[in-house]
Amino acid sequence: MSHIHIPDGVLPLWLVALGWAMAAVMVGLSVRQSSRADLGRRVPLLGAVAALMLVAMSSEVIPIAYHINLTIVAGILLGPWLSVIAAAVVVTLLALLGHGGVTVIGLNVVVIGTEMVAGGLVFRGLLTVLGRPRASWAAGVATVLTLALTTTMLVGIVWLGGTGAATREHGALDPTSLRFGNPFAEGVFTNAIVAPEAPPTTPDAPLSVGQFALMVYTLGALGWVLEALITGGIIGYVARIRPLLVFEGATHAATSPPPGDEGVS
């Protein structure tokens, strides 16, 4: 996923400040626009989707160090304005849980918010071409295209931040050879009481920005496909049981029934 896991003190101050300024504008505009909608019916949906994102982003696909995010699902269900608000809530909670530094919350709001908004817009554009019966396909393609875009944003931020920002977890992938090793070579669990003390290890040498980009795109391509399958499955299911929630979004016209109530007379 495109969430920035860079700790505090790595990125230059000007870049951190720029991220906070852009995030403030995005969130402020979203709150202003959302206040015109029937938020009494949208807040429960916003909270439920944000909670799902938080759980997904806290889970890791170990061999490729990829975190499922459900951002495109959220972008489709919430619409552009509520998506940015959800992004701000989720990335703030993730920072408090240790997923990235507090200072990069602003940049994370920009990247994740862009991911959710762009994903929803690309999905709706694809629907006009593929048609509603292929909503799951549209969601899957939108996921791959959007994650490719926001991963490029992540690489750009790392490039602006310098080599120190290129250090990240890379799972079972050797970033120098782009070969995968066995992530469970030393077992799944380690008994610290019985097992002999491990020799001290030296930190990995920082990657160049080029190596970082190659590694991220290699791992990302695998993660995008996995994310697309999950997103397509979820959206296809919701489209069958609550079609207005998918095809009209959370902020559809007031003349339509609220999302989830279309079957109520």
Sequence and secondary structure as in RCSB ss.txt:
>XXXX:A:sequence
MSHIHIPDGVLPLWLVALGWAMAAVMVGLSVRQSSRADLGRRVPLLGAVAALMLVAMSSEVIPIAYHINLTIVAG
ILLGPWLSVIAAAVVVTLLALLGHGGVTVIGLNVVVIGTEMVAGGLVFRGLLTVLGRPRASWAAGVATVLTLALT
TTMLVGIVWLGGTGAATREHGALDPTSLRFGNPFAEGVFTNAIVAPEAPPTTPDAPLSVGQFALMVYTLGALGWV
LEALITGGIIGYVARIRPLLVFEGATHAATSPPPGDEGVS
>XXXX:A:secstr
       TTSS HHHHHHHHHHHHHHHHHHHHHHTTS HHHHHHHHHHHHHHHHHHHT EEGGGTEE   HHHHH
HHHHHHHHHHHHHHHHHHHHHTTSS STTHHHHHHHHHHHHHHHHHHHHHHHHHH GGGHHHHHHHHHHHHHHHH
HHHHHHHHHHH GGGG    TTEETTTTEE  TTTT S   TTTS             HHHHHHHHHHHHHHHHH
HHHHHHHHHHHHHHHH HHHHHT TT  TTS  TT TT  
